[in-house]
Amino acid sequence: MASQGIRSLPISSKSEVNPVVSPGSEACAVSKPKPCCVCKDEKTKRDECMLFSKSADPARDCKTTIDQYRTCMAGFGFQV
């Protein structure tokens, strides 16, 4: 009784495998990198300026480095 209704599928030696790619997977990552992976030098300079600024208003003191970071990120399509 257990063998009734069981069918085996034919297996071809030349089978083609087409991977299924969903949005947000590796294919999308190739077209647009993650924000953490771009503009690392600009981000480091911005962070160091903000952290070690002796000014009462570090954002004003570091405006040029912040602008450089924003410009770099915008080049990759990110709004900061």
All heavy atoms as a GROMACS GRO file, in nm:
protein
  596
    1MET      N    1   0.080  -0.119   0.000
    1MET     CA    2   0.000   0.000   0.000
    1MET      C    3   0.085   0.128   0.000
    1MET      O    4   0.046   0.225  -0.059
    1MET     CB    5  -0.087   0.002   0.126
    1MET     CG    6  -0.222  -0.056   0.103
    1MET     SD    7  -0.335   0.015   0.217
    1MET     CE    8  -0.349  -0.107   0.340
    2ALA      N    9   0.196   0.128   0.065
    2ALA     CA   10   0.278   0.247   0.077
    2ALA      C   11   0.336   0.290  -0.056
    2ALA      O   12   0.364   0.407  -0.076
    2ALA     CB   13   0.390   0.224   0.178
    3SER      N   14   0.356   0.199  -0.149
    3SER     CA   15   0.418   0.235  -0.276
    3SER      C   16   0.317   0.287  -0.377
    3SER      O   17   0.355   0.334  -0.483
    3SER     CB   18   0.492   0.115  -0.334
    3SER     OG   19   0.400   0.011  -0.362
    4GLN      N   20   0.191   0.280  -0.350
    4GLN     CA   21   0.091   0.331  -0.442
    4GLN      C   22   0.090   0.484  -0.441
    4GLN      O   23   0.096   0.546  -0.336
    4GLN     CB   24  -0.049   0.281  -0.405
    4GLN     CG   25  -0.067   0.134  -0.427
    4GLN     CD   26  -0.205   0.088  -0.382
    4GLN    OE1   27  -0.267   0.152  -0.299
    4GLN    NE2   28  -0.250  -0.023  -0.439
    5GLY      N   29   0.084   0.544  -0.556
    5GLY     CA   30   0.074   0.689  -0.566
    5GLY      C   31   0.206   0.763  -0.561
    5GLY      O   32   0.208   0.883  -0.568
    6ILE      N   33   0.318   0.693  -0.548
    6ILE     CA   34   0.447   0.759  -0.545
    6ILE      C   35   0.506   0.755  -0.685
    6ILE      O   36   0.520   0.650  -0.744
    6ILE     CB   37   0.544   0.691  -0.445
    6ILE    CG1   38   0.488   0.702  -0.305
    6ILE    CG2   39   0.682   0.754  -0.455
    6ILE    CD1   40   0.572   0.631  -0.202
    7ARG      N   41   0.540   0.869  -0.737
    7ARG     CA   42   0.599   0.878  -0.870
    7ARG      C   43   0.734   0.945  -0.858
    7ARG      O   44   0.752   1.038  -0.781
    7ARG     CB   45   0.512   0.962  -0.964
    7ARG     CG   46   0.381   0.903  -0.994
    7ARG     CD   47   0.311   0.989  -1.095
    7ARG     NE   48   0.172   0.951  -1.107
    7ARG     CZ   49   0.084   1.012  -1.180
    7ARG    NH1   50   0.120   1.119  -1.249
    7ARG    NH2   51  -0.040   0.972  -1.187
    8SER      N   52   0.825   0.901  -0.937
    8SER     CA   53   0.956   0.968  -0.940
    8SER      C   54   0.959   1.060  -1.059
    8SER      O   55   0.904   1.030  -1.165
    8SER     CB   56   1.070   0.866  -0.946
    8SER     OG   57   1.061   0.793  -1.067
    9LEU      N   58   1.022   1.172  -1.042
    9LEU     CA   59   1.035   1.269  -1.150
    9LEU      C   60   1.159   1.237  -1.231
    9LEU      O   61   1.261   1.198  -1.176
    9LEU     CB   62   1.045   1.411  -1.093
    9LEU     CG   63   0.924   1.459  -1.015
    9LEU    CD1   64   0.955   1.593  -0.951
    9LEU    CD2   65   0.804   1.472  -1.106
   10PRO      N   66   1.153   1.253  -1.362
   10PRO     CA   67   1.272   1.227  -1.444
   10PRO      C   68   1.380   1.330  -1.413
   10PRO      O   69   1.354   1.449  -1.398
   10PRO     CB   70   1.222   1.241  -1.587
   10PRO     CG   71   1.098   1.321  -1.578
   10PRO     CD   72   1.039   1.295  -1.443
   11ILE      N   73   1.503   1.284  -1.402
   11ILE     CA   74   1.616   1.370  -1.373
   11ILE      C   75   1.702   1.378  -1.499
   11ILE      O   76   1.745   1.278  -1.551
   11ILE     CB   77   1.700   1.318  -1.255
   11ILE    CG1   78   1.612   1.313  -1.131
   11ILE    CG2   79   1.823   1.403  -1.233
   11ILE    CD1   80   1.679   1.249  -1.012
   12SER      N   81   1.725   1.498  -1.544
   12SER     CA   82   1.804   1.519  -1.663
   12SER      C   83   1.947   1.554  -1.623
   12SER      O   84   1.970   1.624  -1.526
   12SER     CB   85   1.744   1.634  -1.745
   12SER     OG   86   1.830   1.670  -1.850
   13SER      N   87   2.042   1.504  -1.698
   13SER     CA   88   2.182   1.535  -1.668
   13SER      C   89   2.217   1.677  -1.710
   13SER      O   90   2.316   1.733  -1.667
   13SER     CB   91   2.274   1.436  -1.737
   13SER     OG   92   2.258   1.446  -1.878
   14LYS      N   93   2.136   1.736  -1.797
   14LYS     CA   94   2.161   1.872  -1.844
   14LYS      C   95   2.056   1.968  -1.788
   14LYS      O   96   1.998   2.046  -1.860
   14LYS     CB   97   2.160   1.878  -1.996
   14LYS     CG   98   2.272   1.802  -2.060
   14LYS     CD   99   2.266   1.817  -2.209
   14LYS     CE  100   2.381   1.743  -2.275
   14LYS     NZ  101   2.378   1.757  -2.419
   15SER      N  102   2.030   1.960  -1.661
   15SER     CA  103   1.928   2.047  -1.602
   15SER      C  104   1.984   2.187  -1.585
   15SER      O  105   2.100   2.206  -1.553
   15SER     CB  106   1.881   1.992  -1.468
   15SER     OG  107   1.989   1.990  -1.378
   16GLU      N  108   1.900   2.283  -1.609
   16GLU     CA  109   1.937   2.422  -1.591
   16GLU      C  110   1.876   2.473  -1.462
   16GLU      O  111   1.760   2.446  -1.434
   16GLU     CB  112   1.888   2.507  -1.707
   16GLU     CG  113   1.956   2.476  -1.837
   16GLU     CD  114   1.908   2.567  -1.948
   16GLU    OE1  115   1.860   2.678  -1.918
   16GLU    OE2  116   1.919   2.526  -2.064
   17VAL      N  117   1.954   2.546  -1.387
   17VAL     CA  118   1.905   2.603  -1.263
   17VAL      C  119   1.908   2.754  -1.278
   17VAL      O  120   2.012   2.813  -1.303
   17VAL     CB  121   1.993   2.560  -1.143
   17VAL    CG1  122   1.944   2.625  -1.016
   17VAL    CG2  123   1.992   2.409  -1.130
   18ASN      N  124   1.792   2.814  -1.267
   18ASN     CA  125   1.782   2.959  -1.273
   18ASN      C  126   1.750   3.009  -1.134
   18ASN      O  127   1.642   2.985  -1.082
   18ASN     CB  128   1.671   3.003  -1.370
   18ASN     CG  129   1.704   2.964  -1.512
   18ASN    OD1  130   1.820   2.968  -1.551
   18ASN    ND2  131   1.605   2.926  -1.588
   19PRO      N  132   1.844   3.078  -1.069
   19PRO     CA  133   1.819   3.125  -0.933
   19PRO      C  134   1.709   3.230  -0.930
   19PRO      O  135   1.696   3.311  -1.021
   19PRO     CB  136   1.952   3.185  -0.889
   19PRO     CG  137   2.023   3.217  -1.016
   19PRO     CD  138   1.974   3.118  -1.118
   20VAL      N  139   1.632   3.227  -0.826
   20VAL     CA  140   1.526   3.325  -0.805
   20VAL      C  141   1.586   3.440  -0.726
   20VAL      O  142   1.642   3.421  -0.619
   20VAL     CB  143   1.407   3.263  -0.729
   20VAL    CG1  144   1.303   3.368  -0.701
   20VAL    CG2  145   1.350   3.147  -0.807
   21VAL      N  146   1.574   3.560  -0.780
   21VAL     CA  147   1.629   3.678  -0.715
   21VAL      C  148   1.513   3.765  -0.672
   21VAL      O  149   1.431   3.806  -0.753
   21VAL     CB  150   1.722   3.756  -0.811
   21VAL    CG1  151   1.776   3.879  -0.742
   21VAL    CG2  152   1.834   3.666  -0.859
   22SER      N  153   1.505   3.788  -0.543
   22SER     CA  154   1.398   3.872  -0.492
   22SER      C  155   1.450   4.013  -0.467
   22SER      O  156   1.569   4.034  -0.447
   22SER     CB  157   1.343   3.813  -0.362
   22SER     OG  158   1.446   3.810  -0.265
   23PRO      N  159   1.360   4.112  -0.467
   23PRO     CA  160   1.404   4.250  -0.438
   23PRO      C  161   1.466   4.258  -0.300
   23PRO      O  162   1.421   4.194  -0.207
   23PRO     CB  163   1.274   4.331  -0.444
   23PRO     CG  164   1.179   4.247  -0.521
   23PRO     CD  165   1.220   4.104  -0.498
   24GLY      N  166   1.571   4.335  -0.289
   24GLY     CA  167   1.639   4.350  -0.161
   24GLY      C  168   1.746   4.245  -0.141
   24GLY      O  169   1.810   4.239  -0.038
   25SER      N  170   1.767   4.161  -0.241
   25SER     CA  171   1.870   4.060  -0.228
   25SER      C  172   1.998   4.107  -0.292
   25SER      O  173   2.018   4.225  -0.317
   25SER     CB  174   1.822   3.928  -0.288
   25SER     OG  175   1.808   3.944  -0.428
   26GLU      N  176   2.083   4.016  -0.326
   26GLU     CA  177   2.216   4.047  -0.377
   26GLU      C  178   2.212   4.131  -0.505
   26GLU      O  179   2.296   4.217  -0.525
   26GLU     CB  180   2.289   3.916  -0.404
   26GLU     CG  181   2.438   3.927  -0.400
   26GLU     CD  182   2.503   3.792  -0.409
   26GLU    OE1  183   2.456   3.698  -0.346
   26GLU    OE2  184   2.603   3.783  -0.481
   27ALA      N  185   2.116   4.109  -0.591
   27ALA     CA  186   2.110   4.184  -0.716
   27ALA      C  187   2.089   4.333  -0.691
   27ALA      O  188   2.144   4.417  -0.760
   27ALA     CB  189   1.998   4.130  -0.804
   28CYS      N  190   2.009   4.367  -0.592
   28CYS     CA  191   1.987   4.508  -0.559
   28CYS      C  192   2.110   4.568  -0.493
   28CYS      O  193   2.139   4.686  -0.509
   28CYS     CB  194   1.866   4.524  -0.467
   28CYS     SG  195   1.712   4.484  -0.550
   29ALA      N  196   2.183   4.488  -0.416
   29ALA     CA  197   2.302   4.538  -0.347
   29ALA      C  198   2.411   4.574  -0.446
   29ALA      O  199   2.492   4.660  -0.420
   29ALA     CB  200   2.352   4.434  -0.248
   30VAL      N  201   2.412   4.508  -0.562
   30VAL     CA  202   2.512   4.538  -0.662
   30VAL      C  203   2.488   4.676  -0.722
   30VAL      O  204   2.580   4.751  -0.746
   30VAL     CB  205   2.511   4.429  -0.772
   30VAL    CG1  206   2.601   4.468  -0.888
   30VAL    CG2  207   2.553   4.296  -0.714
   31SER      N  208   2.362   4.713  -0.742
   31SER     CA  209   2.332   4.840  -0.805
   31SER      C  210   2.348   4.958  -0.708
   31SER      O  211   2.380   5.066  -0.750
   31SER     CB  212   2.191   4.838  -0.863
   31SER     OG  213   2.096   4.820  -0.760
   32LYS      N  214   2.324   4.937  -0.581
   32LYS     CA  215   2.337   5.044  -0.483
   32LYS      C  216   2.402   4.987  -0.357
   32LYS      O  217   2.346   4.900  -0.292
   32LYS     CB  218   2.199   5.101  -0.449
   32LYS     CG  219   2.205   5.223  -0.361
   32LYS     CD  220   2.068   5.284  -0.344
   32LYS     CE  221   2.072   5.406  -0.256
   32LYS     NZ  222   1.940   5.466  -0.238
   33PRO      N  223   2.521   5.036  -0.322
   33PRO     CA  224   2.590   4.983  -0.204
   33PRO      C  225   2.520   5.025  -0.074
   33PRO      O  226   2.438   5.116  -0.072
   33PRO     CB  227   2.729   5.045  -0.213
   33PRO     CG  228   2.709   5.169  -0.292
   33PRO     CD  229   2.596   5.140  -0.388
   34LYS      N  230   2.555   4.958   0.032
   34LYS     CA  231   2.500   4.993   0.163
   34LYS      C  232   2.563   5.124   0.210
   34LYS      O  233   2.679   5.152   0.181
   34LYS     CB  234   2.532   4.882   0.263
   34LYS     CG  235   2.462   4.753   0.233
   34LYS     CD  236   2.496   4.650   0.338
   34LYS     CE  237   2.429   4.518   0.308
   34LYS     NZ  238   2.460   4.418   0.409
   35PRO      N  239   2.489   5.203   0.285
   35PRO     CA  240   2.542   5.333   0.330
   35PRO      C  241   2.666   5.319   0.419
   35PRO      O  242   2.750   5.408   0.422
   35PRO     CB  243   2.427   5.397   0.407
   35PRO     CG  244   2.314   5.304   0.403
   35PRO     CD  245   2.350   5.185   0.323
   36CYS      N  246   2.678   5.207   0.488
   36CYS     CA  247   2.794   5.189   0.576
   36CYS      C  248   2.922   5.160   0.499
   36CYS      O  249   3.031   5.168   0.556
   36CYS     CB  250   2.767   5.076   0.676
   36CYS     SG  251   2.744   4.916   0.596
   37CYS      N  252   2.909   5.127   0.371
   37CYS     CA  253   3.025   5.083   0.293
   37CYS      C  254   3.083   5.191   0.203
   37CYS      O  255   3.180   5.166   0.132
   37CYS     CB  256   2.985   4.962   0.208
   37CYS     SG  257   2.929   4.822   0.306
   38VAL      N  258   3.025   5.308   0.202
   38VAL     CA  259   3.074   5.415   0.115
   38VAL      C  260   3.113   5.537   0.199
   38VAL      O  261   3.070   5.552   0.313
   38VAL     CB  262   2.968   5.457   0.010
   38VAL    CG1  263   2.940   5.342  -0.084
   38VAL    CG2  264   2.840   5.504   0.074
   39CYS      N  265   3.197   5.620   0.144
   39CYS     CA  266   3.239   5.747   0.207
   39CYS      C  267   3.301   5.726   0.345
   39CYS      O  268   3.278   5.806   0.437
   39CYS     CB  269   3.122   5.844   0.215
   39CYS     SG  270   3.044   5.878   0.057
   40LYS      N  271   3.379   5.622   0.359
   40LYS     CA  272   3.437   5.591   0.491
   40LYS      C  273   3.534   5.698   0.539
   40LYS      O  274   3.534   5.732   0.657
   40LYS     CB  275   3.506   5.454   0.487
   40LYS     CG  276   3.408   5.339   0.477
   40LYS     CD  277   3.479   5.207   0.486
   40LYS     CE  278   3.379   5.093   0.486
   40LYS     NZ  279   3.443   4.965   0.508
   41ASP      N  280   3.617   5.750   0.449
   41ASP     CA  281   3.712   5.854   0.489
   41ASP      C  282   3.641   5.980   0.535
   41ASP      O  283   3.676   6.039   0.638
   41ASP     CB  284   3.808   5.887   0.375
   41ASP     CG  285   3.903   5.772   0.343
   41ASP    OD1  286   3.929   5.689   0.433
   41ASP    OD2  287   3.950   5.766   0.229
   42GLU      N  288   3.541   6.022   0.458
   42GLU     CA  289   3.465   6.141   0.493
   42GLU      C  290   3.391   6.122   0.625
   42GLU      O  291   3.383   6.214   0.707
   42GLU     CB  292   3.367   6.177   0.382
   42GLU     CG  293   3.431   6.229   0.256
   42GLU     CD  294   3.479   6.118   0.162
   42GLU    OE1  295   3.472   6.000   0.199
   42GLU    OE2  296   3.525   6.152   0.052
   43LYS      N  297   3.338   6.004   0.646
   43LYS     CA  298   3.266   5.974   0.770
   43LYS      C  299   3.360   5.978   0.890
   43LYS      O  300   3.327   6.034   0.995
   43LYS     CB  301   3.198   5.838   0.760
   43LYS     CG  302   3.116   5.802   0.881
   43LYS     CD  303   3.048   5.668   0.863
   43LYS     CE  304   2.964   5.633   0.984
   43LYS     NZ  305   2.898   5.503   0.969
   44THR      N  306   3.478   5.922   0.873
   44THR     CA  307   3.577   5.922   0.982
   44THR      C  308   3.618   6.064   1.018
   44THR      O  309   3.624   6.099   1.136
   44THR     CB  310   3.700   5.840   0.941
   44THR    OG1  311   3.659   5.706   0.912
   44THR    CG2  312   3.804   5.837   1.051
   45LYS      N  313   3.645   6.146   0.916
   45LYS     CA  314   3.683   6.285   0.941
   45LYS      C  315   3.570   6.361   1.010
   45LYS      O  316   3.594   6.439   1.103
   45LYS     CB  317   3.720   6.355   0.810
   45LYS     CG  318   3.850   6.306   0.751
   45LYS     CD  319   3.877   6.372   0.618
   45LYS     CE  320   3.999   6.313   0.551
   45LYS     NZ  321   4.021   6.368   0.417
   46ARG      N  322   3.447   6.339   0.965
   46ARG     CA  323   3.332   6.405   1.026
   46ARG      C  324   3.317   6.365   1.172
   46ARG      O  325   3.300   6.449   1.260
   46ARG     CB  326   3.205   6.368   0.949
   46ARG     CG  327   3.078   6.430   1.006
   46ARG     CD  328   2.956   6.350   0.974
   46ARG     NE  329   2.962   6.219   1.035
   46ARG     CZ  330   2.868   6.127   1.024
   46ARG    NH1  331   2.761   6.151   0.952
   46ARG    NH2  332   2.879   6.011   1.083
   47ASP      N  333   3.325   6.234   1.199
   47ASP     CA  334   3.309   6.185   1.336
   47ASP      C  335   3.419   6.236   1.429
   47ASP      O  336   3.391   6.277   1.542
   47ASP     CB  337   3.308   6.032   1.336
   47ASP     CG  338   3.183   5.975   1.270
   47ASP    OD1  339   3.088   6.051   1.245
   47ASP    OD2  340   3.181   5.853   1.245
   48GLU      N  341   3.543   6.235   1.380
   48GLU     CA  342   3.654   6.285   1.463
   48GLU      C  343   3.637   6.433   1.493
   48GLU      O  344   3.662   6.478   1.605
   48GLU     CB  345   3.787   6.259   1.394
   48GLU     CG  346   3.828   6.114   1.398
   48GLU     CD  347   3.957   6.088   1.320
   48GLU    OE1  348   4.011   6.180   1.256
   48GLU    OE2  349   4.002   5.972   1.324
   49CYS      N  350   3.595   6.508   1.393
   49CYS     CA  351   3.574   6.651   1.413
   49CYS      C  352   3.466   6.676   1.518
   49CYS      O  353   3.483   6.757   1.608
   49CYS     CB  354   3.538   6.718   1.281
   49CYS     SG  355   3.522   6.897   1.291
   50MET      N  356   3.354   6.603   1.506
   50MET     CA  357   3.243   6.623   1.600
   50MET      C  358   3.280   6.578   1.741
   50MET      O  359   3.245   6.645   1.839
   50MET     CB  360   3.120   6.545   1.552
   50MET     CG  361   3.059   6.597   1.423
   50MET     SD  362   2.981   6.757   1.439
   50MET     CE  363   2.836   6.714   1.532
   51LEU      N  364   3.351   6.468   1.752
   51LEU     CA  365   3.384   6.413   1.884
   51LEU      C  366   3.491   6.493   1.957
   51LEU      O  367   3.486   6.508   2.079
   51LEU     CB  368   3.430   6.268   1.871
   51LEU     CG  369   3.321   6.167   1.836
   51LEU    CD1  370   3.383   6.031   1.806
   51LEU    CD2  371   3.220   6.155   1.949
   52PHE      N  372   3.589   6.543   1.883
   52PHE     CA  373   3.702   6.608   1.947
   52PHE      C  374   3.701   6.760   1.935
   52PHE      O  375   3.798   6.826   1.968
   52PHE     CB  376   3.833   6.552   1.891
   52PHE     CG  377   3.845   6.403   1.913
   52PHE    CD1  378   3.850   6.316   1.805
   52PHE    CD2  379   3.849   6.350   2.041
   52PHE    CE1  380   3.860   6.179   1.824
   52PHE    CE2  381   3.859   6.213   2.061
   52PHE     CZ  382   3.864   6.128   1.953
   53SER      N  383   3.590   6.815   1.891
   53SER     CA  384   3.578   6.960   1.879
   53SER      C  385   3.573   7.023   2.018
   53SER      O  386   3.504   6.975   2.108
   53SER     CB  387   3.452   6.997   1.801
   53SER     OG  388   3.436   7.136   1.800
   54LYS      N  389   3.645   7.132   2.034
   54LYS     CA  390   3.645   7.206   2.161
   54LYS      C  391   3.539   7.316   2.161
   54LYS      O  392   3.519   7.384   2.260
   54LYS     CB  393   3.782   7.270   2.185
   54LYS     CG  394   3.898   7.172   2.187
   54LYS     CD  395   3.894   7.084   2.308
   54LYS     CE  396   4.017   6.994   2.307
   54LYS     NZ  397   4.011   6.889   2.404
   55SER      N  398   3.471   7.330   2.049
   55SER     CA  399   3.371   7.434   2.032
   55SER      C  400   3.243   7.401   2.109
   55SER      O  401   3.212   7.285   2.135
   55SER     CB  402   3.338   7.449   1.884
   55SER     OG  403   3.233   7.541   1.865
   56ALA      N  404   3.170   7.505   2.145
   56ALA     CA  405   3.040   7.486   2.211
   56ALA      C  406   2.938   7.431   2.112
   56ALA      O  407   2.842   7.364   2.152
   56ALA     CB  408   2.991   7.618   2.270
   57ASP      N  409   2.959   7.458   1.983
   57ASP     CA  410   2.870   7.409   1.878
   57ASP      C  411   2.953   7.331   1.775
   57ASP      O  412   2.995   7.387   1.674
   57ASP     CB  413   2.798   7.526   1.812
   57ASP     CG  414   2.691   7.481   1.714
   57ASP    OD1  415   2.660   7.360   1.708
   57ASP    OD2  416   2.637   7.569   1.643
   58PRO      N  417   2.974   7.202   1.798
   58PRO     CA  418   3.057   7.122   1.706
   58PRO      C  419   3.001   7.116   1.564
   58PRO      O  420   3.077   7.108   1.468
   58PRO     CB  421   3.060   6.984   1.769
   58PRO     CG  422   3.022   7.002   1.911
   58PRO     CD  423   2.934   7.124   1.914
   59ALA      N  424   2.870   7.120   1.549
   59ALA     CA  425   2.811   7.114   1.415
   59ALA      C  426   2.853   7.235   1.331
   59ALA      O  427   2.880   7.222   1.212
   59ALA     CB  428   2.659   7.107   1.425
   60ARG      N  429   2.860   7.351   1.392
   60ARG     CA  430   2.902   7.472   1.321
   60ARG      C  431   3.053   7.465   1.293
   60ARG      O  432   3.098   7.502   1.186
   60ARG     CB  433   2.870   7.596   1.402
   60ARG     CG  434   2.903   7.725   1.326
   60ARG     CD  435   2.874   7.849   1.406
   60ARG     NE  436   2.733   7.852   1.445
   60ARG     CZ  437   2.682   7.930   1.538
   60ARG    NH1  438   2.762   8.013   1.604
   60ARG    NH2  439   2.555   7.928   1.568
   61ASP      N  440   3.128   7.417   1.390
   61ASP     CA  441   3.272   7.407   1.379
   61ASP      C  442   3.313   7.308   1.269
   61ASP      O  443   3.414   7.327   1.202
   61ASP     CB  444   3.332   7.364   1.513
   61ASP     CG  445   3.482   7.378   1.519
   61ASP    OD1  446   3.535   7.475   1.462
   61ASP    OD2  447   3.547   7.291   1.580
   62CYS      N  448   3.233   7.204   1.248
   62CYS     CA  449   3.266   7.097   1.153
   62CYS      C  450   3.181   7.101   1.026
   62CYS      O  451   3.168   7.000   0.957
   62CYS     CB  452   3.249   6.961   1.222
   62CYS     SG  453   3.350   6.942   1.370
   63LYS      N  454   3.125   7.216   0.996
   63LYS     CA  455   3.032   7.227   0.884
   63LYS      C  456   3.094   7.182   0.752
   63LYS      O  457   3.029   7.112   0.673
   63LYS     CB  458   2.981   7.370   0.870
   63LYS     CG  459   2.878   7.387   0.760
   63LYS     CD  460   2.806   7.517   0.771
   63LYS     CE  461   2.709   7.545   0.660
   63LYS     NZ  462   2.639   7.435   0.604
   64THR      N  463   3.220   7.216   0.726
   64THR     CA  464   3.281   7.178   0.598
   64THR      C  465   3.297   7.027   0.587
   64THR      O  466   3.272   6.970   0.480
   64THR     CB  467   3.418   7.245   0.579
   64THR    OG1  468   3.503   7.214   0.689
   64THR    CG2  469   3.404   7.396   0.567
   65THR      N  470   3.337   6.960   0.694
   65THR     CA  471   3.352   6.814   0.687
   65THR      C  472   3.215   6.745   0.678
   65THR      O  473   3.202   6.644   0.610
   65THR     CB  474   3.431   6.758   0.807
   65THR    OG1  475   3.368   6.798   0.928
   65THR    CG2  476   3.574   6.806   0.807
   66ILE      N  477   3.116   6.802   0.742
   66ILE     CA  478   2.980   6.748   0.733
   66ILE      C  479   2.928   6.763   0.591
   66ILE      O  480   2.869   6.669   0.535
   66ILE     CB  481   2.886   6.818   0.834
   66ILE    CG1  482   2.927   6.783   0.977
   66ILE    CG2  483   2.741   6.779   0.810
   66ILE    CD1  484   2.858   6.865   1.085
   67ASP      N  485   2.953   6.877   0.529
   67ASP     CA  486   2.910   6.900   0.391
   67ASP      C  487   2.981   6.806   0.294
   67ASP      O  488   2.920   6.757   0.199
   67ASP     CB  489   2.931   7.045   0.351
   67ASP     CG  490   2.834   7.141   0.420
   67ASP    OD1  491   2.729   7.094   0.470
   67ASP    OD2  492   2.865   7.262   0.425
   68GLN      N  493   3.110   6.782   0.318
   68GLN     CA  494   3.183   6.688   0.233
   68GLN      C  495   3.122   6.547   0.243
   68GLN      O  496   3.108   6.478   0.142
   68GLN     CB  497   3.330   6.683   0.272
   68GLN     CG  498   3.408   6.807   0.235
   68GLN     CD  499   3.549   6.806   0.291
   68GLN    OE1  500   3.585   6.721   0.372
   68GLN    NE2  501   3.630   6.901   0.247
   69TYR      N  502   3.087   6.507   0.363
   69TYR     CA  503   3.026   6.376   0.383
   69TYR      C  504   2.889   6.368   0.314
   69TYR      O  505   2.859   6.271   0.245
   69TYR     CB  506   3.013   6.347   0.533
   69TYR     CG  507   2.943   6.217   0.563
   69TYR    CD1  508   3.004   6.095   0.535
   69TYR    CD2  509   2.817   6.215   0.620
   69TYR    CE1  510   2.941   5.975   0.562
   69TYR    CE2  511   2.753   6.095   0.648
   69TYR     CZ  512   2.815   5.976   0.619
   69TYR     OH  513   2.752   5.857   0.646
   70ARG      N  514   2.809   6.471   0.329
   70ARG     CA  515   2.677   6.474   0.265
   70ARG      C  516   2.688   6.470   0.113
   70ARG      O  517   2.611   6.401   0.045
   70ARG     CB  518   2.599   6.598   0.308
   70ARG     CG  519   2.546   6.589   0.447
   70ARG     CD  520   2.462   6.709   0.482
   70ARG     NE  521   2.404   6.692   0.615
   70ARG     CZ  522   2.349   6.788   0.685
   70ARG    NH1  523   2.342   6.910   0.634
   70ARG    NH2  524   2.300   6.765   0.804
   71THR      N  525   2.783   6.543   0.058
   71THR     CA  526   2.804   6.544  -0.086
   71THR      C  527   2.846   6.406  -0.136
   71THR      O  528   2.796   6.358  -0.238
   71THR     CB  529   2.910   6.649  -0.125
   71THR    OG1  530   2.867   6.777  -0.078
   71THR    CG2  531   2.933   6.654  -0.274
   72CYS      N  532   2.935   6.343  -0.062
   72CYS     CA  533   2.980   6.210  -0.100
   72CYS      C  534   2.863   6.110  -0.096
   72CYS      O  535   2.844   6.032  -0.190
   72CYS     CB  536   3.090   6.164  -0.005
   72CYS     SG  537   3.155   5.999  -0.044
   73MET      N  538   2.783   6.114   0.010
   73MET     CA  539   2.669   6.022   0.022
   73MET      C  540   2.566   6.048  -0.086
   73MET      O  541   2.507   5.955  -0.141
   73MET     CB  542   2.606   6.034   0.161
   73MET     CG  543   2.693   5.984   0.274
   73MET     SD  544   2.728   5.808   0.265
   73MET     CE  545   2.574   5.740   0.323
   74ALA      N  546   2.544   6.175  -0.120
   74ALA     CA  547   2.448   6.207  -0.225
   74ALA      C  548   2.494   6.152  -0.361
   74ALA      O  549   2.412   6.115  -0.443
   74ALA     CB  550   2.431   6.360  -0.234
   75GLY      N  551   2.625   6.143  -0.379
   75GLY     CA  552   2.679   6.086  -0.501
   75GLY      C  553   2.641   5.939  -0.518
   75GLY      O  554   2.639   5.886  -0.628
   76PHE      N  555   2.613   5.872  -0.407
   76PHE     CA  556   2.572   5.732  -0.410
   76PHE      C  557   2.420   5.718  -0.398
   76PHE      O  558   2.368   5.607  -0.388
   76PHE     CB  559   2.639   5.653  -0.297
   76PHE     CG  560   2.786   5.630  -0.322
   76PHE    CD1  561   2.881   5.713  -0.265
   76PHE    CD2  562   2.828   5.525  -0.402
   76PHE    CE1  563   3.016   5.691  -0.288
   76PHE    CE2  564   2.963   5.504  -0.425
   76PHE     CZ  565   3.057   5.587  -0.367
   77GLY      N  566   2.349   5.830  -0.394
   77GLY     CA  567   2.204   5.827  -0.392
   77GLY      C  568   2.142   5.827  -0.252
   77GLY      O  569   2.025   5.799  -0.236
   78PHE      N  570   2.220   5.861  -0.151
   78PHE     CA  571   2.169   5.864  -0.014
   78PHE      C  572   2.145   6.007   0.031
   78PHE      O  573   2.224   6.096   0.003
   78PHE     CB  574   2.268   5.797   0.083
   78PHE     CG  575   2.290   5.652   0.055
   78PHE    CD1  576   2.410   5.610   0.000
   78PHE    CD2  577   2.194   5.558   0.082
   78PHE    CE1  578   2.432   5.475  -0.028
   78PHE    CE2  579   2.214   5.424   0.056
   78PHE     CZ  580   2.334   5.382   0.001
   79GLN      N  581   2.035   6.029   0.101
   79GLN     CA  582   2.005   6.160   0.158
   79GLN      C  583   2.039   6.156   0.306
   79GLN      O  584   1.982   6.079   0.381
   79GLN     CB  585   1.855   6.192   0.140
   79GLN     CG  586   1.815   6.209  -0.005
   79GLN     CD  587   1.877   6.331  -0.068
   79GLN    OE1  588   1.893   6.435  -0.005
   79GLN    NE2  589   1.916   6.319  -0.194
   80VAL      N  590   2.133   6.241   0.346
   80VAL     CA  591   2.175   6.245   0.487
   80VAL      C  592   2.138   6.380   0.544
   80VAL      O  593   2.156   6.480   0.485
   80VAL     CB  594   2.327   6.222   0.500
   80VAL    CG1  595   2.370   6.226   0.645
   80VAL    CG2  596   2.365   6.090   0.438
   0.00000   0.00000   0.00000
